């Protein structure tokens, strides 16, 4: 995009689709595609861009307040992708959002509660059954927990330089039950 702005864009002949893909998807998106088999929404070219704009503002405010906002996930902030987390935990991750998905969505809440019986939703269970946004918040919190105890992917040395700029999606690397085992072993970061 910077090259486009300065008028220095070149596309290799026959490479148009790959070139557009590099513009639309981050390195971490391609890693998620390879590891989880899910294609994330593009933060540059899809509806999720508006959430990314809000996130950029929040990260700037947190950094100004002295918080560590390392985009690689090594600080207090971590980027997660609820559908990919559900996939990694062996739960249904497609088609639970949107109108007309209430039954499938409610079944998924039941499945998550069964897979993580120690995670009681309490008074918020009804909300999670009504709202995929509320449900995604719970999944995001569980995914963030996985990252906090060292049970999520981090960029390797080669990926880290790009991830510092683009961000990194922390994919869970262990089962949901490991989040309790991690709590019992004490907090750790790897």
N, C-alpha and C positions, 0 to 999 in steps of 0.2 A: 504494500500500500504506500509505503514511503517512496519507493521508486516510481510508482504511478504518479504520485503528487509532484515529483520533480521532473516528470516526463521522460523517465529512463526505463520504461518497461520493455522487456524483450521476451518473447515466447518462442521456445524452440519449435521448429516446424513439426507438426504432428503431435505436439505435447500439450495442446490446449486444455484437455480435460484434467490432466495431471496438474498443470499449472493452476487452474481454478481450484482444484482440491487443496493445493498447498496454501492458497489464499484463504479458503474457507475453514480449514481444520488445523488445529494446533497439533504439535507433536504428541501431547498427552491424549488428544482425541484418537490419534492413530494407534497409540499403545492400548487404549481401551478397546478399540476395534479389534486389535490382534489378540488381546488377552481374554476379553469377555464376549467377543463376537457381536457387539452392539455398536451401532454407529451413533455417537452422541450428536445432539443438535449443535450446529455450528454457532459459536458465540458471535461470529462475524456476519452470518448470513441467514439467521433464522429468528423465530420469535423469542428465543432465549437471549438474544442480544440486549433486550431491555433490562433483563435481570442482570446481565453482565455489566451494563452501564451503572446500575444501582450498586452492584458489588464494588466496582472501581471507586465510586464515591465513598462507600463505607470503609474500604481499605485505606483510602487517603485520610479519612477522619481518624481511623485507628492509629495509623502511622504518626499523624500529627499529635496524637495523645500519648505517644511513646510505646505503643504496642508493637510487637514483632510480627510483621506481616509477610514473612518470607513466602514467596509464591510457590516454593517447592514443597511446602507443607511441613517444614522443620520448625516453624514458629508456633504461635498459639492459634493461628488460623489455618484451616485445611479446606480444600475444595473437594466436594464429594459429588457423586452421581447416583441417586437412589436406585434407578433401574439397574445399573451395573452392580451395585451392592446386592440387590435382591437376587440377581443372576448368580453372583459368586456364592451366595448363601443357599443356592438351590431352590429358590422360591420363584413363583411366577413373576415375570417382570414386564410382560407385554400386555397392552390392551386394558389396563385397569383404570385408565384416566378417561375423562370425558363423559358426556351425557350417555345415558343408557348402559353404563358399566357398573351400576350399583351392586349387582349380585356378585360379579367377579371381584369387585373391589372389596366387598364385605368378606368374601371367601379368603382373599389375600390377607386381610387383617387377622382373620382366624388362624391362617397358616403361620403368620409371623408370631402370634401369641403362642402357638403350639411349639414353634421352633425355639422360642426364647421365653419359656414359662416364668423365668425370673424377672422378666421385664413386664411389669404390670402397668397397664395404661390407665387403670382406675377410672376416674370421672371423665377422662379424655377418650376412652374407647369409643363411645358413641360418636364423638366428633371425628375420630379417625375413620369410622365406618361411613360417615357422610361425606367427608372431604378428603380427596386424594392429596391435597396440599398439606393437611394436618398429618396424614399418614406418611407422606414423604419427609416431613419434619422429623418424625420419629426415626425413620430409616436413616436420615442424614445424621441424627444424633448418635445412633448406633455406629454408623460408619466413622464418624469423628472419634468416637471412643476407640474404635479399632486403630485408628491412626495414632491416637494419644498413647496407646500401650505397645506400639511397634508392630501391629498386626495389619499393616496396609502398605501398599507399594509406595516406593519413593523413587525419584529419578536416579538412574545410575550416573556415574561420573560424566559419561558422554552426553547424557540427556540434561544434566543439571543446568548448563549454561542457557539452553533454550528455555527450560522450565522457569528459570528466574525471571524471564521476561513474559512468557506466555501463561504461566501457571501450571499446576499439576493436579490431576484427579487422583486422589488416594483410593485405590481399589482394595477392599478387604482381602487379606491373604489367608485367613483361617475361618473356621466355622463360627457361627453366632455363639455357641457355647464357650468358645475361647475368650469372649469378652468378659465372662464371669471369672474364668480361670485367671485372666490377666489382672482382674481386680483383686483376687485373692493373693496373687503373687506380689502385689504392690505395683504402683505406677512405675512405668519404665518407658523410655523413648529409645528407639534404635535408629 
